[in-house]
Amino acid sequence: MEIYKGRGKKEYTKQLIEVLDDVFFFDDEETPRRDFMSLLPKLYKDKYEPAYNNLVVMEGEDIKAAIGLYPLKFVAAGRELKVGGIGNVAVTRDSRGKGYMIDRLNACLDIMKADGTVYSPLGGHRQRYGYFGYEPAGVSVCFSINKRNIRHVLGGEVKTSLTARELTEADTELLAKVKALYETQPFHAVRPDEAHMDILRSWRSTPYVALADGSFAGYFVLSRDGGIAEIMAAPGTDLLDLIICTMETSGRDSVSFALPPYDTENCEYMAKICASCSLTHSEMINIFDFAAFIEAFLTVKAQRMKLGNGSLVMLIHGVNGDENLEIIVNGCDVSVKPTDKLADIELEHREAIRCIASLYSEARNTLPAFAAGWFPVDFYAHSQDNV
């Protein structure tokens, strides 16, 4: 039997999605049953070329394995980063044990190593994907708040001055304001206009705009269970007012949500009034260009807080080859360049990801004090942009 390994063929798009739905949701007891088209329309609609963005194994005319490699673009401190999102890692039940998953994931890594991809996010089992270089990373500042908290904060009744309205494709002017507000963040995805609503609806979420006397006051995205997947208040809008608006919309008495560490104003505000606060990793990532990753996200951090000035040489034995880098911080200016200088610290690939971007790293504790404060860098993953 002929075996084909390569990018999916457009004429097999329907079969690809049927295979993915069967692999992931064959025993799903939810009603309605989950499927990839409703979960992630931003990836699986025909116009986004899902077949081309999957590396498949076909036995004859039948797809037996598929791994999505989805091209993404992000902007960090004004630098555009090429990102490769890994999703729908699937092997049919009758083809497991043949090495198809390992083969296709390695093929994805080879493409990203060669095409200038800076990093790759992936959701899944840590140890399974750790073999390929992925590590938990990033910082999410997670808050919980409930109406009991809010009554004490407000000193009275819990109510909002805002009104919520579900967004539709027809709301072009409001969608433009949502996008413009989202893009004020120092780190954000490039969300194409034609895909914006599909992105906001990812994971069966529902986007809303908040209005104050008819004027745009911010937006929020509610997950299927009424939780907050994404929230941003427009300038002049009290975040707490917007949170109460989400509660009135969802009918919930308590909510939890995450903010990026570079959203210092809202993190400080929530830290004063929340019921609880915790730090978690944002996503598992693999890094192929440590120089670009460190420079971009350390710059984001340098723009929000005072870092110790200094120079550090870090030798990283990465999956894409060794990088011997001199990292220089001078105020808000960050430079990361290859160097022939003797390294101050030498790290293996996953150890380097932990040192640079995770919540805990023993290697980081060995750095000079000025450099230890540089890390973890301000990397964050917005849930609606994940694959």
Contacts in CASP RR format, 6 or more apart in sequence:
PFRMAT RR
TARGET T0000
AUTHOR 0000-0000-0000
METHOD contacts of the structure
MODEL  1
MEIYKGRGKKEYTKQLIEVLDDVFFFDDEETPRRDFMSLLPKLYKDKYEP
AYNNLVVMEGEDIKAAIGLYPLKFVAAGRELKVGGIGNVAVTRDSRGKGY
MIDRLNACLDIMKADGTVYSPLGGHRQRYGYFGYEPAGVSVCFSINKRNI
RHVLGGEVKTSLTARELTEADTELLAKVKALYETQPFHAVRPDEAHMDIL
RSWRSTPYVALADGSFAGYFVLSRDGGIAEIMAAPGTDLLDLIICTMETS
GRDSVSFALPPYDTENCEYMAKICASCSLTHSEMINIFDFAAFIEAFLTV
KAQRMKLGNGSLVMLIHGVNGDENLEIIVNGCDVSVKPTDKLADIELEHR
EAIRCIASLYSEARNTLPAFAAGWFPVDFYAHSQDNV
1 59 0 8 1.000
1 60 0 8 1.000
2 59 0 8 1.000
2 60 0 8 1.000
3 57 0 8 1.000
3 58 0 8 1.000
3 59 0 8 1.000
3 60 0 8 1.000
4 56 0 8 1.000
4 57 0 8 1.000
4 58 0 8 1.000
4 60 0 8 1.000
5 55 0 8 1.000
5 56 0 8 1.000
5 57 0 8 1.000
5 58 0 8 1.000
5 103 0 8 1.000
5 104 0 8 1.000
5 107 0 8 1.000
6 55 0 8 1.000
6 56 0 8 1.000
6 57 0 8 1.000
6 107 0 8 1.000
7 51 0 8 1.000
7 52 0 8 1.000
7 53 0 8 1.000
7 54 0 8 1.000
7 55 0 8 1.000
7 56 0 8 1.000
8 16 0 8 1.000
8 51 0 8 1.000
8 52 0 8 1.000
8 54 0 8 1.000
8 55 0 8 1.000
8 56 0 8 1.000
8 66 0 8 1.000
9 51 0 8 1.000
10 49 0 8 1.000
10 51 0 8 1.000
10 52 0 8 1.000
12 51 0 8 1.000
12 56 0 8 1.000
12 58 0 8 1.000
12 63 0 8 1.000
13 46 0 8 1.000
13 50 0 8 1.000
13 51 0 8 1.000
15 62 0 8 1.000
15 63 0 8 1.000
16 50 0 8 1.000
16 51 0 8 1.000
16 54 0 8 1.000
16 56 0 8 1.000
16 63 0 8 1.000
16 66 0 8 1.000
17 35 0 8 1.000
17 36 0 8 1.000
17 37 0 8 1.000
17 44 0 8 1.000
17 50 0 8 1.000
19 63 0 8 1.000
19 66 0 8 1.000
19 90 0 8 1.000
19 92 0 8 1.000
20 36 0 8 1.000
20 66 0 8 1.000
20 88 0 8 1.000
20 90 0 8 1.000
21 35 0 8 1.000
21 36 0 8 1.000
22 92 0 8 1.000
23 90 0 8 1.000
23 91 0 8 1.000
23 92 0 8 1.000
23 93 0 8 1.000
24 34 0 8 1.000
24 36 0 8 1.000
24 88 0 8 1.000
24 90 0 8 1.000
25 33 0 8 1.000
25 34 0 8 1.000
25 35 0 8 1.000
28 34 0 8 1.000
32 38 0 8 1.000
34 204 0 8 1.000
36 43 0 8 1.000
36 44 0 8 1.000
36 88 0 8 1.000
37 44 0 8 1.000
37 45 0 8 1.000
38 204 0 8 1.000
39 202 0 8 1.000
39 203 0 8 1.000
39 204 0 8 1.000
40 202 0 8 1.000
40 203 0 8 1.000
40 387 0 8 1.000
41 198 0 8 1.000
41 201 0 8 1.000
41 202 0 8 1.000
42 48 0 8 1.000
42 195 0 8 1.000
42 198 0 8 1.000
42 199 0 8 1.000
42 201 0 8 1.000
42 202 0 8 1.000
43 50 0 8 1.000
43 53 0 8 1.000
43 70 0 8 1.000
43 387 0 8 1.000
44 50 0 8 1.000
45 198 0 8 1.000
47 194 0 8 1.000
48 195 0 8 1.000
53 68 0 8 1.000
53 69 0 8 1.000
53 70 0 8 1.000
53 71 0 8 1.000
54 66 0 8 1.000
54 67 0 8 1.000
54 68 0 8 1.000
54 69 0 8 1.000
54 88 0 8 1.000
55 66 0 8 1.000
55 67 0 8 1.000
55 68 0 8 1.000
55 69 0 8 1.000
55 104 0 8 1.000
55 107 0 8 1.000
55 108 0 8 1.000
55 111 0 8 1.000
56 63 0 8 1.000
56 64 0 8 1.000
56 65 0 8 1.000
56 66 0 8 1.000
56 104 0 8 1.000
57 63 0 8 1.000
57 64 0 8 1.000
57 65 0 8 1.000
57 66 0 8 1.000
57 95 0 8 1.000
57 100 0 8 1.000
57 103 0 8 1.000
57 104 0 8 1.000
58 64 0 8 1.000
59 95 0 8 1.000
63 92 0 8 1.000
64 91 0 8 1.000
64 92 0 8 1.000
64 94 0 8 1.000
64 95 0 8 1.000
64 98 0 8 1.000
64 100 0 8 1.000
65 90 0 8 1.000
65 91 0 8 1.000
65 92 0 8 1.000
65 95 0 8 1.000
65 100 0 8 1.000
65 101 0 8 1.000
65 103 0 8 1.000
65 104 0 8 1.000
66 88 0 8 1.000
66 90 0 8 1.000
66 104 0 8 1.000
67 86 0 8 1.000
67 87 0 8 1.000
67 88 0 8 1.000
67 89 0 8 1.000
67 90 0 8 1.000
67 101 0 8 1.000
67 104 0 8 1.000
67 105 0 8 1.000
67 107 0 8 1.000
67 108 0 8 1.000
68 85 0 8 1.000
68 86 0 8 1.000
68 87 0 8 1.000
68 88 0 8 1.000
68 89 0 8 1.000
68 108 0 8 1.000
68 387 0 8 1.000
69 84 0 8 1.000
69 85 0 8 1.000
69 86 0 8 1.000
69 87 0 8 1.000
69 108 0 8 1.000
69 111 0 8 1.000
69 112 0 8 1.000
70 84 0 8 1.000
70 85 0 8 1.000
70 86 0 8 1.000
70 87 0 8 1.000
70 387 0 8 1.000
71 82 0 8 1.000
71 83 0 8 1.000
71 84 0 8 1.000
71 85 0 8 1.000
72 82 0 8 1.000
72 83 0 8 1.000
72 84 0 8 1.000
72 85 0 8 1.000
72 189 0 8 1.000
72 190 0 8 1.000
72 385 0 8 1.000
72 387 0 8 1.000
73 80 0 8 1.000
73 81 0 8 1.000
73 82 0 8 1.000
73 83 0 8 1.000
73 189 0 8 1.000
73 190 0 8 1.000
74 80 0 8 1.000
74 81 0 8 1.000
74 83 0 8 1.000
74 187 0 8 1.000
74 188 0 8 1.000
74 189 0 8 1.000
74 190 0 8 1.000
74 385 0 8 1.000
75 81 0 8 1.000
75 183 0 8 1.000
75 187 0 8 1.000
75 188 0 8 1.000
75 189 0 8 1.000
75 190 0 8 1.000
76 186 0 8 1.000
76 187 0 8 1.000
76 296 0 8 1.000
76 297 0 8 1.000
76 299 0 8 1.000
76 300 0 8 1.000
77 186 0 8 1.000
77 187 0 8 1.000
77 296 0 8 1.000
77 297 0 8 1.000
77 299 0 8 1.000
77 300 0 8 1.000
77 303 0 8 1.000
78 186 0 8 1.000
79 292 0 8 1.000
79 295 0 8 1.000
79 296 0 8 1.000
79 299 0 8 1.000
80 190 0 8 1.000
81 118 0 8 1.000
81 119 0 8 1.000
81 292 0 8 1.000
81 293 0 8 1.000
81 296 0 8 1.000
82 115 0 8 1.000
82 116 0 8 1.000
82 117 0 8 1.000
82 118 0 8 1.000
83 117 0 8 1.000
83 118 0 8 1.000
83 119 0 8 1.000
83 120 0 8 1.000
83 121 0 8 1.000
84 112 0 8 1.000
84 117 0 8 1.000
84 119 0 8 1.000
84 120 0 8 1.000
84 121 0 8 1.000
85 120 0 8 1.000
85 121 0 8 1.000
85 122 0 8 1.000
85 387 0 8 1.000
86 105 0 8 1.000
86 108 0 8 1.000
86 120 0 8 1.000
86 121 0 8 1.000
86 122 0 8 1.000
86 123 0 8 1.000
86 387 0 8 1.000
87 122 0 8 1.000
87 123 0 8 1.000
87 387 0 8 1.000
89 101 0 8 1.000
89 105 0 8 1.000
91 97 0 8 1.000
91 98 0 8 1.000
91 100 0 8 1.000
91 101 0 8 1.000
105 132 0 8 1.000
106 132 0 8 1.000
108 120 0 8 1.000
109 132 0 8 1.000
109 286 0 8 1.000
109 319 0 8 1.000
111 117 0 8 1.000
112 120 0 8 1.000
112 286 0 8 1.000
112 288 0 8 1.000
113 288 0 8 1.000
113 319 0 8 1.000
113 320 0 8 1.000
116 288 0 8 1.000
116 289 0 8 1.000
117 288 0 8 1.000
117 289 0 8 1.000
118 287 0 8 1.000
118 288 0 8 1.000
118 289 0 8 1.000
118 292 0 8 1.000
118 293 0 8 1.000
118 296 0 8 1.000
119 285 0 8 1.000
119 286 0 8 1.000
119 287 0 8 1.000
119 288 0 8 1.000
119 289 0 8 1.000
119 293 0 8 1.000
120 134 0 8 1.000
120 285 0 8 1.000
120 286 0 8 1.000
120 288 0 8 1.000
121 283 0 8 1.000
121 284 0 8 1.000
121 285 0 8 1.000
121 381 0 8 1.000
121 386 0 8 1.000
121 387 0 8 1.000
122 129 0 8 1.000
122 134 0 8 1.000
122 283 0 8 1.000
122 284 0 8 1.000
122 285 0 8 1.000
122 286 0 8 1.000
123 129 0 8 1.000
123 283 0 8 1.000
123 284 0 8 1.000
123 386 0 8 1.000
124 284 0 8 1.000
126 134 0 8 1.000
126 135 0 8 1.000
126 136 0 8 1.000
126 284 0 8 1.000
129 284 0 8 1.000
130 350 0 8 1.000
132 286 0 8 1.000
132 319 0 8 1.000
133 286 0 8 1.000
133 319 0 8 1.000
133 349 0 8 1.000
133 350 0 8 1.000
133 353 0 8 1.000
134 284 0 8 1.000
134 285 0 8 1.000
134 286 0 8 1.000
135 284 0 8 1.000
135 285 0 8 1.000
135 286 0 8 1.000
135 350 0 8 1.000
135 353 0 8 1.000
135 354 0 8 1.000
135 358 0 8 1.000
136 281 0 8 1.000
136 283 0 8 1.000
136 284 0 8 1.000
136 358 0 8 1.000
137 281 0 8 1.000
137 282 0 8 1.000
137 283 0 8 1.000
137 284 0 8 1.000
137 285 0 8 1.000
137 353 0 8 1.000
137 354 0 8 1.000
137 356 0 8 1.000
137 357 0 8 1.000
137 358 0 8 1.000
137 376 0 8 1.000
137 379 0 8 1.000
138 281 0 8 1.000
138 282 0 8 1.000
138 283 0 8 1.000
138 285 0 8 1.000
138 357 0 8 1.000
138 358 0 8 1.000
138 359 0 8 1.000
138 376 0 8 1.000
138 379 0 8 1.000
138 380 0 8 1.000
138 381 0 8 1.000
139 260 0 8 1.000
139 261 0 8 1.000
139 279 0 8 1.000
139 281 0 8 1.000
139 282 0 8 1.000
139 359 0 8 1.000
139 376 0 8 1.000
139 378 0 8 1.000
139 379 0 8 1.000
139 380 0 8 1.000
140 258 0 8 1.000
140 259 0 8 1.000
140 260 0 8 1.000
140 279 0 8 1.000
140 280 0 8 1.000
140 281 0 8 1.000
140 282 0 8 1.000
140 380 0 8 1.000
140 381 0 8 1.000
141 258 0 8 1.000
141 259 0 8 1.000
141 260 0 8 1.000
141 261 0 8 1.000
141 263 0 8 1.000
141 267 0 8 1.000
141 270 0 8 1.000
141 277 0 8 1.000
141 279 0 8 1.000
142 256 0 8 1.000
142 257 0 8 1.000
142 258 0 8 1.000
142 277 0 8 1.000
142 278 0 8 1.000
142 279 0 8 1.000
142 280 0 8 1.000
143 256 0 8 1.000
143 257 0 8 1.000
143 258 0 8 1.000
143 259 0 8 1.000
143 270 0 8 1.000
143 271 0 8 1.000
143 274 0 8 1.000
143 276 0 8 1.000
143 277 0 8 1.000
144 254 0 8 1.000
144 255 0 8 1.000
144 256 0 8 1.000
144 274 0 8 1.000
144 275 0 8 1.000
144 276 0 8 1.000
144 277 0 8 1.000
145 243 0 8 1.000
145 254 0 8 1.000
145 255 0 8 1.000
145 256 0 8 1.000
145 270 0 8 1.000
145 273 0 8 1.000
145 274 0 8 1.000
145 275 0 8 1.000
146 253 0 8 1.000
146 254 0 8 1.000
146 255 0 8 1.000
146 275 0 8 1.000
147 158 0 8 1.000
147 247 0 8 1.000
147 253 0 8 1.000
147 254 0 8 1.000
148 275 0 8 1.000
149 273 0 8 1.000
149 274 0 8 1.000
149 275 0 8 1.000
150 158 0 8 1.000
150 240 0 8 1.000
150 243 0 8 1.000
150 244 0 8 1.000
150 273 0 8 1.000
151 157 0 8 1.000
151 158 0 8 1.000
153 240 0 8 1.000
153 273 0 8 1.000
154 240 0 8 1.000
158 244 0 8 1.000
158 247 0 8 1.000
159 244 0 8 1.000
159 248 0 8 1.000
160 241 0 8 1.000
160 242 0 8 1.000
160 244 0 8 1.000
160 245 0 8 1.000
160 248 0 8 1.000
161 212 0 8 1.000
161 241 0 8 1.000
162 210 0 8 1.000
162 211 0 8 1.000
162 212 0 8 1.000
162 217 0 8 1.000
162 237 0 8 1.000
162 241 0 8 1.000
162 242 0 8 1.000
162 244 0 8 1.000
162 245 0 8 1.000
163 210 0 8 1.000
163 211 0 8 1.000
163 212 0 8 1.000
163 214 0 8 1.000
163 245 0 8 1.000
164 208 0 8 1.000
164 209 0 8 1.000
164 210 0 8 1.000
164 211 0 8 1.000
164 220 0 8 1.000
164 245 0 8 1.000
164 246 0 8 1.000
164 248 0 8 1.000
164 249 0 8 1.000
165 208 0 8 1.000
165 209 0 8 1.000
165 211 0 8 1.000
166 206 0 8 1.000
166 207 0 8 1.000
166 208 0 8 1.000
167 174 0 8 1.000
167 175 0 8 1.000
167 178 0 8 1.000
167 197 0 8 1.000
167 200 0 8 1.000
167 207 0 8 1.000
167 208 0 8 1.000
167 209 0 8 1.000
167 219 0 8 1.000
168 197 0 8 1.000
169 175 0 8 1.000
169 197 0 8 1.000
171 209 0 8 1.000
174 209 0 8 1.000
174 216 0 8 1.000
175 193 0 8 1.000
175 196 0 8 1.000
175 197 0 8 1.000
177 209 0 8 1.000
177 216 0 8 1.000
177 218 0 8 1.000
177 234 0 8 1.000
178 196 0 8 1.000
178 200 0 8 1.000
178 207 0 8 1.000
178 209 0 8 1.000
178 218 0 8 1.000
178 219 0 8 1.000
179 191 0 8 1.000
179 193 0 8 1.000
179 196 0 8 1.000
181 218 0 8 1.000
181 219 0 8 1.000
181 232 0 8 1.000
181 234 0 8 1.000
182 188 0 8 1.000
182 191 0 8 1.000
182 232 0 8 1.000
185 260 0 8 1.000
185 262 0 8 1.000
185 263 0 8 1.000
186 262 0 8 1.000
186 300 0 8 1.000
186 303 0 8 1.000
186 304 0 8 1.000
186 378 0 8 1.000
187 260 0 8 1.000
187 262 0 8 1.000
187 297 0 8 1.000
187 300 0 8 1.000
187 378 0 8 1.000
187 379 0 8 1.000
187 380 0 8 1.000
188 382 0 8 1.000
189 199 0 8 1.000
189 382 0 8 1.000
189 385 0 8 1.000
191 199 0 8 1.000
191 385 0 8 1.000
197 207 0 8 1.000
199 384 0 8 1.000
199 385 0 8 1.000
200 207 0 8 1.000
200 221 0 8 1.000
200 230 0 8 1.000
200 384 0 8 1.000
201 207 0 8 1.000
202 383 0 8 1.000
202 384 0 8 1.000
202 385 0 8 1.000
202 386 0 8 1.000
203 223 0 8 1.000
203 224 0 8 1.000
203 229 0 8 1.000
203 383 0 8 1.000
203 384 0 8 1.000
204 223 0 8 1.000
204 224 0 8 1.000
205 221 0 8 1.000
205 222 0 8 1.000
205 223 0 8 1.000
205 224 0 8 1.000
205 229 0 8 1.000
205 384 0 8 1.000
206 221 0 8 1.000
206 222 0 8 1.000
207 219 0 8 1.000
207 220 0 8 1.000
207 221 0 8 1.000
207 222 0 8 1.000
208 219 0 8 1.000
208 220 0 8 1.000
208 221 0 8 1.000
208 222 0 8 1.000
208 246 0 8 1.000
208 249 0 8 1.000
209 216 0 8 1.000
209 218 0 8 1.000
209 219 0 8 1.000
210 216 0 8 1.000
210 217 0 8 1.000
210 218 0 8 1.000
210 219 0 8 1.000
210 220 0 8 1.000
210 233 0 8 1.000
210 237 0 8 1.000
210 242 0 8 1.000
210 245 0 8 1.000
211 217 0 8 1.000
212 237 0 8 1.000
216 234 0 8 1.000
217 233 0 8 1.000
217 234 0 8 1.000
217 236 0 8 1.000
217 237 0 8 1.000
217 242 0 8 1.000
218 232 0 8 1.000
218 233 0 8 1.000
218 234 0 8 1.000
218 237 0 8 1.000
218 242 0 8 1.000
219 230 0 8 1.000
219 231 0 8 1.000
219 232 0 8 1.000
220 228 0 8 1.000
220 230 0 8 1.000
220 231 0 8 1.000
220 232 0 8 1.000
220 242 0 8 1.000
220 245 0 8 1.000
220 246 0 8 1.000
220 249 0 8 1.000
221 228 0 8 1.000
221 229 0 8 1.000
221 230 0 8 1.000
221 231 0 8 1.000
221 384 0 8 1.000
222 228 0 8 1.000
222 229 0 8 1.000
222 246 0 8 1.000
222 249 0 8 1.000
222 250 0 8 1.000
223 229 0 8 1.000
226 250 0 8 1.000
226 251 0 8 1.000
226 252 0 8 1.000
227 246 0 8 1.000
227 250 0 8 1.000
227 252 0 8 1.000
227 255 0 8 1.000
227 256 0 8 1.000
227 257 0 8 1.000
228 243 0 8 1.000
228 246 0 8 1.000
228 255 0 8 1.000
228 256 0 8 1.000
228 257 0 8 1.000
229 257 0 8 1.000
229 383 0 8 1.000
229 384 0 8 1.000
230 382 0 8 1.000
230 383 0 8 1.000
230 384 0 8 1.000
231 239 0 8 1.000
231 242 0 8 1.000
231 243 0 8 1.000
231 246 0 8 1.000
231 257 0 8 1.000
233 239 0 8 1.000
233 241 0 8 1.000
233 242 0 8 1.000
233 266 0 8 1.000
239 266 0 8 1.000
239 269 0 8 1.000
239 270 0 8 1.000
240 269 0 8 1.000
240 273 0 8 1.000
243 255 0 8 1.000
246 252 0 8 1.000
246 255 0 8 1.000
247 253 0 8 1.000
247 255 0 8 1.000
254 275 0 8 1.000
258 280 0 8 1.000
258 282 0 8 1.000
258 383 0 8 1.000
259 266 0 8 1.000
259 267 0 8 1.000
259 270 0 8 1.000
260 378 0 8 1.000
260 380 0 8 1.000
261 267 0 8 1.000
261 301 0 8 1.000
261 304 0 8 1.000
261 378 0 8 1.000
261 380 0 8 1.000
262 300 0 8 1.000
262 301 0 8 1.000
262 303 0 8 1.000
262 304 0 8 1.000
262 378 0 8 1.000
262 380 0 8 1.000
264 304 0 8 1.000
264 305 0 8 1.000
270 277 0 8 1.000
271 277 0 8 1.000
279 359 0 8 1.000
280 359 0 8 1.000
281 358 0 8 1.000
281 359 0 8 1.000
282 379 0 8 1.000
282 380 0 8 1.000
282 381 0 8 1.000
283 381 0 8 1.000
283 386 0 8 1.000
285 353 0 8 1.000
285 357 0 8 1.000
285 379 0 8 1.000
286 319 0 8 1.000
286 353 0 8 1.000
287 293 0 8 1.000
287 318 0 8 1.000
287 349 0 8 1.000
287 352 0 8 1.000
287 353 0 8 1.000
287 356 0 8 1.000
287 357 0 8 1.000
288 319 0 8 1.000
288 320 0 8 1.000
289 320 0 8 1.000
290 316 0 8 1.000
290 318 0 8 1.000
290 323 0 8 1.000
290 325 0 8 1.000
290 352 0 8 1.000
290 356 0 8 1.000
291 323 0 8 1.000
291 325 0 8 1.000
291 336 0 8 1.000
291 337 0 8 1.000
291 338 0 8 1.000
292 336 0 8 1.000
293 356 0 8 1.000
293 357 0 8 1.000
293 377 0 8 1.000
293 379 0 8 1.000
294 325 0 8 1.000
294 327 0 8 1.000
294 336 0 8 1.000
294 356 0 8 1.000
294 377 0 8 1.000
295 334 0 8 1.000
295 335 0 8 1.000
295 336 0 8 1.000
297 357 0 8 1.000
297 377 0 8 1.000
297 378 0 8 1.000
297 379 0 8 1.000
298 307 0 8 1.000
298 327 0 8 1.000
298 329 0 8 1.000
298 334 0 8 1.000
298 336 0 8 1.000
298 374 0 8 1.000
298 375 0 8 1.000
298 377 0 8 1.000
298 378 0 8 1.000
299 332 0 8 1.000
299 334 0 8 1.000
300 377 0 8 1.000
300 378 0 8 1.000
301 307 0 8 1.000
301 374 0 8 1.000
301 377 0 8 1.000
301 378 0 8 1.000
302 329 0 8 1.000
302 331 0 8 1.000
302 332 0 8 1.000
302 333 0 8 1.000
302 334 0 8 1.000
303 332 0 8 1.000
304 378 0 8 1.000
306 331 0 8 1.000
307 329 0 8 1.000
307 331 0 8 1.000
307 370 0 8 1.000
307 373 0 8 1.000
307 374 0 8 1.000
308 329 0 8 1.000
308 331 0 8 1.000
308 370 0 8 1.000
308 373 0 8 1.000
308 374 0 8 1.000
309 329 0 8 1.000
309 330 0 8 1.000
309 331 0 8 1.000
309 370 0 8 1.000
310 328 0 8 1.000
310 329 0 8 1.000
310 330 0 8 1.000
310 370 0 8 1.000
310 371 0 8 1.000
311 326 0 8 1.000
311 327 0 8 1.000
311 328 0 8 1.000
311 329 0 8 1.000
312 326 0 8 1.000
312 327 0 8 1.000
312 344 0 8 1.000
312 345 0 8 1.000
312 367 0 8 1.000
312 368 0 8 1.000
312 371 0 8 1.000
312 374 0 8 1.000
313 324 0 8 1.000
313 325 0 8 1.000
313 326 0 8 1.000
313 327 0 8 1.000
313 339 0 8 1.000
313 341 0 8 1.000
313 342 0 8 1.000
313 343 0 8 1.000
313 344 0 8 1.000
313 345 0 8 1.000
314 324 0 8 1.000
314 325 0 8 1.000
314 327 0 8 1.000
314 343 0 8 1.000
314 344 0 8 1.000
314 345 0 8 1.000
314 346 0 8 1.000
314 347 0 8 1.000
314 352 0 8 1.000
315 322 0 8 1.000
315 323 0 8 1.000
315 324 0 8 1.000
315 325 0 8 1.000
315 343 0 8 1.000
315 345 0 8 1.000
315 346 0 8 1.000
315 347 0 8 1.000
316 322 0 8 1.000
316 323 0 8 1.000
316 324 0 8 1.000
316 325 0 8 1.000
316 347 0 8 1.000
316 348 0 8 1.000
316 349 0 8 1.000
316 352 0 8 1.000
317 346 0 8 1.000
317 347 0 8 1.000
317 348 0 8 1.000
317 349 0 8 1.000
317 352 0 8 1.000
318 348 0 8 1.000
318 349 0 8 1.000
318 352 0 8 1.000
319 349 0 8 1.000
323 338 0 8 1.000
324 338 0 8 1.000
324 339 0 8 1.000
324 340 0 8 1.000
324 341 0 8 1.000
324 343 0 8 1.000
325 336 0 8 1.000
325 337 0 8 1.000
325 338 0 8 1.000
325 339 0 8 1.000
326 335 0 8 1.000
326 336 0 8 1.000
326 337 0 8 1.000
326 338 0 8 1.000
326 339 0 8 1.000
326 341 0 8 1.000
327 334 0 8 1.000
327 335 0 8 1.000
327 336 0 8 1.000
327 371 0 8 1.000
327 374 0 8 1.000
328 334 0 8 1.000
328 335 0 8 1.000
328 336 0 8 1.000
328 337 0 8 1.000
329 370 0 8 1.000
329 374 0 8 1.000
344 367 0 8 1.000
344 368 0 8 1.000
344 371 0 8 1.000
345 355 0 8 1.000
345 363 0 8 1.000
345 366 0 8 1.000
345 367 0 8 1.000
347 355 0 8 1.000
347 363 0 8 1.000
351 361 0 8 1.000
351 363 0 8 1.000
354 360 0 8 1.000
354 361 0 8 1.000
354 363 0 8 1.000
354 364 0 8 1.000
355 361 0 8 1.000
355 363 0 8 1.000
355 364 0 8 1.000
355 375 0 8 1.000
356 375 0 8 1.000
356 376 0 8 1.000
356 377 0 8 1.000
357 375 0 8 1.000
357 376 0 8 1.000
357 377 0 8 1.000
357 379 0 8 1.000
358 376 0 8 1.000
359 376 0 8 1.000
361 375 0 8 1.000
361 376 0 8 1.000
364 372 0 8 1.000
364 375 0 8 1.000
364 376 0 8 1.000
365 372 0 8 1.000
367 373 0 8 1.000
367 375 0 8 1.000
END
